[in-house]
């Protein structure tokens, strides 16, 4: 991978309008207080393996307090484990792992191994009630998936090293070998801040952060800032070059997928978070995603505002009387008024759009499995075409 000068979309097109809400200081999902992320890429010297893992911790004490969450499936040709339990209870009780299609099992085992290593009681049992959340997109065009390069140790290391730094973008983490609109894509992130009120009516600022693992789309459908960049490039003869040596597969075999994770510290209930996850579709649509039949477009939104005592197999709970399955025990939680959350919907959509742009603009040309090459977006050409057309 020859080094190239890459930049985020705001640096490439400073005049581009991306909604009306301000970004957080890092313009990354880690602007949401308490959210931690780690990315790790895996390469081999022969260039046949190019893959990785993105680890998201909803909160540092995720093993003590669950988060409210909601899931939306735009198109289901993909996998995100643990979603049945989220839909059942509205609770996220696990780190979130993003990786490739053949590493789902390793991601699941890695979370469980971490839990057993760190939270086993004196009797040798692990009491945490965990359904690991592991999502995938297919990176087999540029990486040899038969090598099963991701191991549980990568997952454990990601949980241990997750930080509040800005998320590395492009060819990083689970997005290492992903394509976006047939250009090199991968990991991207963005955030928005919203002014509102706390439960006592005092001024408060809330953050919405998004992380995408972008591996979807046809080149002619790519839009940036409302400009049909993909169509214009095709008309000019500047098409994408997903190339392989003679006799090899010339194109990725299917449209691909996108995983979108939305985080916020605004107090939202699970059904409200499901609505927030749904709004990520607006941002995806602006860039040119249609949720094609062979695409796995799966979105998860969670809130760190309410700290839900982690359910334990012992059913003792945390604080108050022991939990009795036949004696309802109320918990105090906060929620936002439904009539006040349009700003959060817009923020989720705008941050999703920008995160996808960042995944494309920060990605670098890669030559990988079987000598196949996927080129990065030509940022000078992007500026030349899109810049003068922005209004």
GIZITA-V981848 format. One line per field, one symbol per residue. burial: + if it has 24 or more other ideal C-beta (glycine too) atoms within 12 Angstrom, else -. A space follows every 50 residues. Layout:
burial=???
This chain:
burial=+----++++--++--+-++-+-++-++++++++++++++++++----+++ +++++++++--++-+++++++++++-+++++++-++---+++++++++++ +++++++++++++++---+-------+++++++++++++++++++-+-++ ++-+++-++-++-+-+++++++++++++++++++++++++++++-+---- ----+++++++++++++++-+++++-++++-++----++++++------- -+-+++++++++++++++++++++++++++++++++++++++--++++++ ++++++++++++----++---------------+-+----+-++++++++ ++++++++++++++++++++-++++++++-+++-++-----
